[in-house]
Amino acid sequence: MKPSFANVWQLVRESVVGFINDNALSHGAAMAFYAATSLAPILLIVVAIAITAGVYGAVALIVKLDDIGLHMAQRGSRSARAIGEMLVRIVPSILSGLSTIGTAAMLWVGGGILVHGLEELNVLTFIPHTIHDVAHAIGRATGPLSGIVNWIVNAIGGAIVGLLVGGIIVAVVRRFTKRPEELIVD
């Protein structure tokens, strides 16, 4: 049987009607949308793994920096020895500075979590409201720097709350245990 124009037209017409009746256009758009949006979680996972590896790699490098310096100080090359000796001298100061920055960051983050928690739970709301009011007042006084000043004052307020709550916890632990360092599990 030879295909005629009428047969081909009938096949095309039935295909288009079937395409429309099956909502194929909507299904295709939905599949394209899900394919595109499913890439975002995968990309997020890849970025998270890369950042984690980068951060832990940087920490490992910082921790081993004095060992690297000592190894370089024992090398035959004069420049390698000079760099190694410099690293051995400055690494303790770097680690001390990092511990100070880390402590401040932990106070800020922990205190900020507590302040937000108080506000969300509607408990002792005068604390977060006072911090926000003081931050806004100081921020307004600084003009174009108000945004950054507001953020800094809020961060300092959170750090103060973190320091106070942490101090209370230390006092309670010290009161009820003679050697709290023995509570640390290795």
C-alpha positions as a printed Julia matrix, in Angstrom:
186×3 Matrix{Float64}:
  0.0    0.0    0.0
  1.38   3.36  -1.08
  1.27   6.17   1.44
 -0.95   8.88   0.14
 -1.15  12.51   1.09
 -4.42  11.81   2.9
 -2.81   9.01   4.96
  0.17  11.18   5.91
 -2.12  14.08   6.78
 -4.27  11.75   8.9
 -1.15  10.49  10.75
  0.11  14.06  11.4
 -3.36  15.17  12.55
 -3.72  12.22  14.95
 -0.22  12.81  16.31
 -0.91  16.49  17.02
 -4.3   15.71  18.62
 -2.71  12.96  20.74
  0.14  15.33  21.71
 -2.39  17.94  22.87
 -4.72  15.45  24.59
 -1.83  13.89  26.55
 -0.59  17.32  27.74
  2.78  16.42  26.31
  3.85  20.08  26.21
  3.21  20.49  29.95
  4.9   17.19  30.73
  7.91  18.18  28.67
  8.12  21.56  30.41
  7.81  19.84  33.81
 10.59  17.39  32.93
 12.81  20.23  31.74
 12.1   22.17  34.95
 12.9   19.19  37.18
 16.04  18.4   35.22
 17.24  21.98  35.59
 16.37  22.26  39.29
 17.83  18.87  40.13
 21.23  20.26  39.14
 21.12  22.81  41.97
 21.27  20.25  44.84
 24.04  18.36  43.08
 25.97  21.59  42.57
 25.37  22.52  46.21
 26.75  19.15  47.35
 29.83  19.52  45.13
 30.47  23.06  46.42
 29.96  21.94  50.04
 32.47  19.1   49.64
 34.99  21.41  47.93
 34.67  24.06  50.65
 34.93  21.46  53.41
 38.04  19.98  51.84
 39.49  23.46  51.37
 38.81  24.53  54.96
 40.15  21.34  56.5
 43.11  21.46  54.13
 43.88  25.01  55.24
 43.56  23.99  58.9
 45.87  21.04  58.34
 48.39  23.31  56.62
 48.26  25.84  59.48
 48.69  23.1   62.08
 51.67  21.65  60.22
 53.2   25.02  59.34
 55.77  24.88  62.14
 56.74  21.32  61.13
 57.17  22.53  57.56
 59.3   25.41  58.86
 61.44  23.05  60.94
 61.92  20.75  57.95
 62.89  23.7   55.73
 65.28  25.05  58.41
 67.23  21.79  58.17
 67.63  22.01  54.39
 70.88  22.73  52.62
 69.65  25.77  50.72
 70.26  29.09  52.47
 66.93  30.56  51.32
 65.0   27.45  52.43
 66.7   27.64  55.86
 65.84  31.34  56.17
 62.17  30.75  55.29
 62.05  27.74  57.62
 63.53  29.67  60.54
 61.12  32.53  59.92
 58.17  30.1   59.95
 59.36  28.52  63.2
 59.53  32.01  64.76
 56.18  33.4   63.54
 53.88  30.35  63.62
 53.27  30.54  67.41
 52.11  34.15  66.98
 49.88  33.17  64.05
 48.32  30.33  66.09
 47.81  32.65  69.06
 46.09  35.21  66.84
 43.91  32.55  65.24
 42.85  31.26  68.65
 41.87  34.78  69.71
 39.91  35.31  66.49
 38.29  31.88  66.86
 37.25  32.58  70.44
 35.74  35.93  69.44
 33.91  34.28  66.55
 32.5   31.56  68.8
 31.29  34.13  71.33
 29.72  36.18  68.54
 28.02  33.21  66.83
 26.92  31.52  70.07
 25.67  34.77  71.54
 23.92  35.64  68.28
 22.13  32.28  68.33
 21.05  32.92  71.93
 19.85  36.45  71.13
 17.83  35.22  68.13
 16.46  32.36  70.21
 15.31  34.74  72.95
 13.55  36.86  70.36
 11.9   33.9   68.6
 10.78  32.26  71.85
  9.54  35.6   73.18
 11.63  35.18  76.35
 13.61  38.04  77.88
 12.9   40.03  74.72
 14.34  43.18  76.29
 17.82  41.76  75.63
 17.56  41.43  71.82
 15.45  44.59  71.6
 18.03  46.58  73.56
 20.86  45.27  71.36
 18.91  46.12  68.17
 17.88  49.56  69.46
 21.44  50.46  70.46
 22.75  49.16  67.12
 20.22  51.22  65.15
 20.9   54.36  67.2
 24.66  54.09  66.72
 24.19  53.14  63.06
 22.01  56.18  62.36
 24.65  58.42  63.9
 27.3   57.16  61.46
 25.46  58.15  58.28
 26.59  56.23  55.2
 28.34  53.59  57.31
 25.14  52.82  59.21
 24.71  49.32  57.75
 28.16  48.04  58.69
 28.15  49.82  62.06
 24.71  48.37  62.82
 26.0   44.88  62.0
 29.16  45.34  64.12
 27.21  46.59  67.14
 24.77  43.65  66.82
 27.76  41.28  66.62
 29.36  42.83  69.7
 26.02  42.6   71.55
 25.77  38.92  70.63
 29.36  38.35  71.77
 28.64  40.01  75.13
 25.59  37.77  75.61
 27.71  34.74  74.65
 30.43  35.77  77.11
 27.92  36.26  79.93
 26.1   32.96  79.36
 29.4   31.13  78.88
 30.73  32.69  82.1
 27.65  31.51  83.98
 28.08  27.99  82.61
 31.76  27.96  83.62
 30.86  29.18  87.12
 28.22  26.46  87.52
 30.52  23.72  86.23
 33.37  24.93  88.48
 31.02  25.04  91.46
 29.92  21.41  91.12
 33.11  19.77  89.86
 36.58  20.02  91.31
 38.3   19.17  88.04
 36.06  19.92  85.05
 38.9   19.1   82.67
 38.42  15.44  83.65
 34.94  15.58  82.06
 36.52  15.96  78.61
 36.39  12.71  76.65
 39.37  12.08  74.39
